[in-house]
Amino acid sequence: MKKKLFYKDKQPIGIDISQTGIKVMAIDTKQWLIQGYGSIDLDPAKMQDALDMSDPDDTFLGDSLRSLLKEHIVGDLPSNHAVIGIPSARAFSRTFILPITELSTLADAVEVEVSQYIPIPMNALYVDYEVIERTKETATVIMSAVPRTVIDASIKAVHDAGLRPVMVEPSAHAVARILEKTEDGKLLPTVIVDIGQAQTDIAILDRGVIRVSGNLPVGGNTFTLDIANKLGIPLDNAHQLKVINGLSPSPKQRALTEALGPSLRRIVTETQKVMRYYTERVDENAKLEQVLVVGAGSNVPGIGEFFTDATVMPARVASAWQRFDFGHLPQPNKQFRPRYITVAGLASVPYEEIWK
């Protein structure tokens, strides 16, 4: 049983801890007003060591978060309660179906799933699960498992920065939340392709729940490197070509398409694999309706059309920002705004959900 005791509800801020940095955001969800935000880019190798707790005495993650809060925040952060997002690539998620008669032994069934499908011992994981659907005959269960080091390192960093962690979730769930809140009407069964700076997460969102997910180490930074190597130009110039020209018609369209093609096709292949797994192993009656492309690497002109052609499904780049009001705050540059979608989802958790 959860007890509040002297705990006072506050709308939490979001803290997105990714493989390439940390982002923070505070949102007044009654007005969808962004009260404060900021980010800091960090060395991916040091981030990996910090999340793995390679050195238990290492203070890199906490020091970096303190630096972000002290020196890189635009606006204000009115709450010290924090919802933490961790890289989906560090989480293991599965959906499975049980006969309704076996629900009394659900914990045992989850342990069997962990031992069969997750290459980490049960005692080295934090595991959570929930029954998301029931029929007269079966129950559909979603399970998520994360290495203890990742959760412990993230919570310690937030504590060390003087904040109070109240919830931890994989980043894909935060993205799904913000899409559900900002897309017009009821969200159709959707394939989410979240192209981050170093990683792409793919998730199936159906009936309000992420059913299946996958990932691969390709992201927006990969695109920039691809262009720089193909055209023999500096990274800064490659980035500008990526976000200004991309795949859209231009004198450099052919060269840019050739440069970006291999990495984009890798993402499409993984996306199709996740879609196939969902329809063959989880819900054979499912009809996926659309692909929504988000994240730092979605700022490539023409990428929505590319996914439409490659997946033979309606695809587009989704932007949550038309729903939000930055008030008097200066907005992030348009090309960097997609980086904040995960942290916006974290900052949008209604505090009432935390106590469910």
C-alpha positions as CSV (number, residue, x, y, z in Angstrom):
1,M,0.0,0.0,0.0
2,K,1.3,3.4,-0.9
3,K,1.3,6.0,1.8
4,K,1.8,9.7,1.4
5,L,2.2,10.6,5.1
6,F,3.7,14.1,4.9
7,Y,4.2,14.0,1.1
8,K,2.6,16.9,-0.7
9,D,1.6,16.5,-4.3
10,K,3.4,18.7,-6.8
11,Q,3.5,18.6,-10.6
12,P,6.9,16.9,-11.1
13,I,9.6,18.1,-13.5
14,G,10.9,15.7,-16.1
15,I,14.5,14.6,-16.3
16,D,15.5,12.7,-19.4
17,I,18.8,10.8,-18.9
18,S,19.9,9.6,-22.3
19,Q,23.1,8.1,-23.7
20,T,24.3,11.5,-24.9
21,G,23.2,13.9,-22.2
22,I,20.5,15.1,-19.8
23,K,17.4,17.3,-20.5
24,V,15.1,18.9,-17.9
25,M,11.7,20.5,-18.3
26,A,8.9,21.8,-16.2
27,I,5.3,22.1,-17.5
28,D,2.1,23.6,-16.0
29,T,-0.2,20.9,-17.4
30,K,-3.3,22.9,-16.7
31,Q,-2.3,25.5,-19.2
32,W,0.3,23.5,-21.2
33,L,2.7,26.2,-20.3
34,I,6.4,25.4,-20.3
35,Q,7.9,27.0,-17.2
36,G,11.5,26.0,-17.7
37,Y,13.8,23.8,-19.7
38,G,17.4,23.0,-20.4
39,S,19.9,20.4,-21.7
40,I,23.5,19.5,-21.5
41,D,25.4,17.2,-24.0
42,L,27.8,14.7,-22.4
43,D,30.4,12.2,-23.4
44,P,28.5,9.0,-24.4
45,A,31.3,6.8,-23.0
46,K,31.2,8.5,-19.7
47,M,27.4,8.3,-19.7
48,Q,27.6,4.5,-20.3
49,D,30.1,4.0,-17.4
50,A,27.9,6.2,-15.1
51,L,24.7,4.2,-15.9
52,D,26.6,0.9,-15.5
53,M,28.1,2.2,-12.2
54,S,31.5,0.9,-13.4
55,D,32.9,3.0,-10.5
56,P,30.4,3.2,-7.6
57,D,32.2,6.3,-6.3
58,D,31.9,8.1,-9.7
59,T,30.0,11.4,-9.4
60,F,29.8,12.2,-13.1
61,L,26.1,11.9,-13.5
62,G,25.2,13.8,-10.4
63,D,27.7,16.5,-11.1
64,S,26.4,16.9,-14.6
65,L,22.8,17.2,-13.5
66,R,23.8,19.8,-10.9
67,S,25.7,21.8,-13.6
68,L,22.6,21.6,-15.8
69,L,20.3,22.9,-13.1
70,K,22.6,25.7,-12.0
71,E,23.9,27.0,-15.4
72,H,21.7,25.8,-18.3
73,I,18.1,26.3,-17.4
74,V,15.9,28.7,-19.3
75,G,13.0,29.9,-17.0
76,D,12.3,28.2,-13.7
77,L,11.8,24.8,-12.2
78,P,9.0,25.2,-9.6
79,S,9.1,21.6,-8.3
80,N,11.7,19.5,-6.7
81,H,9.8,16.3,-7.5
82,A,11.2,14.5,-10.6
83,V,10.0,11.9,-13.1
84,I,13.1,10.2,-14.5
85,G,13.4,8.9,-18.0
86,I,16.0,6.2,-18.7
87,P,17.2,5.1,-22.2
88,S,14.7,2.5,-23.6
89,A,17.7,0.7,-25.0
90,R,18.7,-0.2,-21.4
91,A,15.2,-1.6,-20.7
92,F,13.7,-5.0,-21.7
93,S,10.0,-5.0,-22.4
94,R,7.7,-7.9,-23.3
95,T,4.0,-8.5,-23.8
96,F,2.7,-12.0,-23.2
97,I,-0.6,-13.8,-22.8
98,L,-1.6,-16.1,-19.9
99,P,-4.7,-18.2,-19.4
100,I,-7.0,-16.4,-17.0
101,T,-6.8,-19.4,-14.6
102,E,-3.0,-18.8,-14.2
103,L,-3.3,-15.2,-12.9
104,S,-2.9,-16.3,-9.3
105,T,0.7,-17.4,-10.3
106,L,1.4,-14.3,-12.3
107,A,4.6,-13.5,-10.4
108,D,6.0,-17.0,-11.3
109,A,5.0,-16.5,-14.9
110,V,6.9,-13.2,-15.0
111,E,10.0,-14.9,-13.5
112,V,9.8,-17.5,-16.3
113,E,9.6,-14.8,-19.0
114,V,12.6,-13.0,-17.5
115,S,14.7,-16.2,-17.3
116,Q,13.9,-17.2,-20.9
117,Y,14.1,-13.9,-22.7
118,I,16.3,-11.5,-20.8
119,P,20.1,-12.1,-20.8
120,I,20.6,-10.7,-17.2
121,P,19.9,-12.6,-13.9
122,M,16.7,-11.8,-12.2
123,N,18.5,-10.5,-9.1
124,A,20.3,-7.9,-11.2
125,L,17.1,-6.4,-12.5
126,Y,14.2,-4.3,-11.3
127,V,11.1,-5.9,-12.8
128,D,7.6,-4.4,-13.1
129,Y,4.5,-5.8,-14.7
130,E,0.8,-5.1,-15.3
131,V,-2.3,-6.8,-16.7
132,I,-3.4,-4.5,-19.5
133,E,-6.3,-6.5,-20.9
134,R,-8.6,-9.4,-19.9
135,T,-11.0,-11.6,-21.6
136,K,-12.9,-14.6,-20.2
137,E,-10.1,-16.9,-21.3
138,T,-6.9,-14.9,-21.2
139,A,-5.0,-12.0,-19.7
140,T,-2.5,-9.8,-21.6
141,V,0.5,-8.8,-19.4
142,I,3.2,-6.2,-20.1
143,M,6.5,-6.6,-18.3
144,S,9.4,-4.2,-18.1
145,A,12.8,-5.0,-16.7
146,V,15.8,-2.7,-16.2
147,P,19.3,-3.4,-14.8
148,R,19.5,-2.2,-11.2
149,T,22.6,-0.2,-11.9
150,V,20.8,2.0,-14.4
151,I,17.9,2.8,-12.0
152,D,20.2,3.1,-8.9
153,A,22.6,5.5,-10.8
154,S,19.8,7.7,-12.1
155,I,18.1,7.9,-8.7
156,K,21.3,8.7,-6.9
157,A,22.2,11.5,-9.4
158,V,18.7,13.1,-8.9
159,H,19.0,12.8,-5.1
160,D,22.5,14.3,-5.2
161,A,21.2,17.2,-7.2
162,G,18.8,18.0,-4.4
163,L,15.6,16.6,-6.1
164,R,13.1,14.0,-5.1
165,P,12.6,11.1,-7.6
166,V,9.0,10.0,-7.7
167,M,8.9,7.8,-10.8
168,V,11.2,6.2,-13.3
169,E,10.2,4.9,-16.8
170,P,11.8,4.1,-20.1
171,S,11.9,7.0,-22.5
172,A,9.6,5.3,-25.1
173,H,6.7,5.4,-22.6
174,A,7.2,9.2,-22.1
175,V,7.1,9.7,-25.9
176,A,3.9,7.7,-26.2
177,R,2.3,9.8,-23.4
178,I,3.1,13.1,-25.1
179,L,1.8,11.9,-28.5
180,E,-1.4,10.7,-26.9
181,K,-1.8,14.1,-25.3
182,T,-1.0,16.2,-28.3
183,E,-2.3,14.3,-31.4
184,D,-5.7,15.4,-32.5
185,G,-8.4,12.9,-31.7
186,K,-8.0,9.4,-30.6
187,L,-4.5,8.0,-31.5
188,L,-4.7,5.2,-34.0
189,P,-2.7,2.0,-33.5
190,T,0.7,3.6,-34.2
191,V,4.3,2.6,-34.9
192,I,6.5,5.2,-33.1
193,V,10.0,5.7,-34.6
194,D,11.9,7.8,-32.1
195,I,15.2,8.8,-33.7
196,G,17.5,10.1,-31.0
197,Q,21.0,11.5,-31.3
198,A,22.7,8.1,-31.0
199,Q,19.9,5.6,-30.8
200,T,16.5,4.8,-32.5
201,D,13.7,3.4,-30.4
202,I,10.8,1.7,-32.2
203,A,7.5,1.0,-30.3
204,I,4.0,-0.2,-31.1
205,L,1.4,2.0,-29.3
206,D,-2.0,0.4,-29.4
207,R,-5.0,1.1,-27.2
208,G,-3.0,3.4,-25.0
209,V,-0.2,1.0,-24.2
210,I,3.2,0.3,-25.7
211,R,2.9,-3.4,-26.6
212,V,6.3,-4.1,-28.2
213,S,9.5,-2.2,-28.6
214,G,12.9,-2.5,-30.2
215,N,16.0,-0.3,-30.8
216,L,19.2,0.0,-32.7
217,P,22.4,2.2,-32.4
218,V,21.6,4.6,-35.3
219,G,20.5,8.2,-34.7
220,G,20.8,11.8,-35.8
221,N,24.5,11.9,-35.1
222,T,24.9,8.9,-37.4
223,F,23.2,10.8,-40.2
224,T,25.5,13.7,-39.7
225,L,28.6,11.4,-39.9
226,D,27.2,9.7,-43.0
227,I,26.9,13.0,-44.8
228,A,30.3,14.2,-43.7
229,N,32.0,11.0,-44.8
230,K,30.1,10.8,-48.1
231,L,30.7,14.4,-49.1
232,G,34.0,14.9,-47.4
233,I,32.9,18.0,-45.5
234,P,33.2,19.1,-41.8
235,L,30.6,17.9,-39.3
236,D,29.1,21.4,-38.9
237,N,28.5,21.7,-42.6
238,A,27.1,18.2,-42.7
239,H,24.6,19.0,-39.9
240,Q,23.4,22.1,-41.8
241,L,22.8,20.1,-45.0
242,K,21.0,17.4,-43.0
243,V,18.5,19.8,-41.4
244,I,18.1,22.3,-44.3
245,N,18.2,20.0,-47.3
246,G,17.8,16.5,-46.0
247,L,16.0,14.2,-48.5
248,S,14.0,17.0,-50.1
249,P,14.5,18.2,-53.7
250,S,17.8,20.2,-54.0
251,P,21.0,20.2,-56.1
252,K,22.5,17.9,-53.5
253,Q,19.4,15.6,-53.1
254,R,21.0,12.6,-54.8
255,A,24.3,12.8,-52.8
256,L,22.4,13.3,-49.5
257,T,20.0,10.4,-50.3
258,E,22.9,8.1,-51.0
259,A,24.6,9.2,-47.8
260,L,21.6,8.8,-45.6
261,G,20.1,5.7,-47.3
262,P,22.0,2.9,-45.5
263,S,21.3,4.2,-42.0
264,L,17.6,4.9,-42.8
265,R,17.2,1.5,-44.3
266,R,18.6,-0.1,-41.1
267,I,15.9,1.8,-39.2
268,V,13.2,0.6,-41.6
269,T,14.4,-3.0,-41.4
270,E,14.2,-2.9,-37.5
271,T,10.8,-1.1,-37.7
272,Q,9.4,-3.9,-39.9
273,K,10.8,-6.5,-37.6
274,V,9.0,-5.0,-34.6
275,M,5.8,-4.7,-36.6
276,R,6.0,-8.3,-37.8
277,Y,6.7,-9.5,-34.2
278,Y,3.7,-7.7,-33.0
279,T,1.2,-9.0,-35.6
280,E,2.6,-12.5,-35.5
281,R,3.3,-13.0,-31.8
282,V,1.3,-10.6,-29.8
283,D,-1.9,-9.7,-31.7
284,E,-2.6,-11.4,-35.0
285,N,-5.8,-9.3,-35.4
286,A,-3.9,-6.0,-35.1
287,K,-4.1,-3.4,-37.8
288,L,-1.4,-0.8,-37.5
289,E,-2.5,2.5,-39.0
290,Q,0.4,4.9,-39.1
291,V,4.0,5.6,-38.5
292,L,4.9,8.7,-36.4
293,V,8.6,9.8,-36.6
294,V,9.9,11.8,-33.6
295,G,13.1,12.7,-31.8
296,A,16.3,14.6,-32.5
297,G,16.9,12.8,-35.7
298,S,13.5,13.5,-37.2
299,N,14.6,17.0,-38.3
300,V,15.5,15.7,-41.7
301,P,13.3,17.2,-44.5
302,G,11.6,14.5,-46.4
303,I,12.0,11.8,-43.8
304,G,8.2,11.3,-43.4
305,E,7.8,10.6,-47.1
306,F,10.8,8.2,-46.9
307,F,9.0,6.1,-44.2
308,T,5.7,6.2,-46.1
309,D,7.4,4.7,-49.2
310,A,9.5,2.2,-47.2
311,T,6.8,0.9,-44.9
312,V,3.9,1.3,-47.3
313,M,2.0,3.0,-44.5
314,P,1.0,6.6,-43.8
315,A,4.0,8.2,-42.1
316,R,4.8,11.7,-40.9
317,V,7.0,13.6,-38.5
318,A,4.9,14.3,-35.4
319,S,5.4,17.6,-33.5
320,A,4.1,18.1,-30.0
321,W,4.9,21.8,-29.8
322,Q,1.7,23.2,-31.3
323,R,0.0,22.2,-28.0
324,F,2.5,24.0,-25.8
325,D,2.9,27.6,-24.9
326,F,6.4,28.9,-24.1
327,G,5.0,32.1,-22.6
328,H,7.7,34.7,-22.2
329,L,10.5,32.1,-22.5
330,P,12.7,32.0,-25.7
331,Q,12.0,28.8,-27.6
332,P,14.7,26.3,-28.5
333,N,15.9,26.6,-32.1
334,K,13.4,24.8,-34.4
335,Q,16.0,22.2,-35.4
336,F,16.7,21.4,-31.7
337,R,13.1,21.4,-30.5
338,P,12.5,17.7,-31.4
339,R,15.2,16.7,-28.8
340,Y,12.8,17.7,-26.0
341,I,9.9,15.4,-26.8
342,T,10.9,12.7,-24.3
343,V,11.4,15.1,-21.4
344,A,8.1,16.9,-22.3
345,G,6.4,13.5,-21.9
346,L,8.1,13.0,-18.5
347,A,7.1,16.4,-17.3
348,S,3.5,15.7,-18.4
349,V,2.9,12.9,-16.0
350,P,-0.2,13.9,-13.8
351,Y,1.0,13.5,-10.2
352,E,-2.3,11.6,-9.6
353,E,-0.9,8.8,-11.8
354,I,2.1,8.3,-9.5
355,W,-0.1,7.1,-6.7
356,K,-2.2,4.7,-8.7
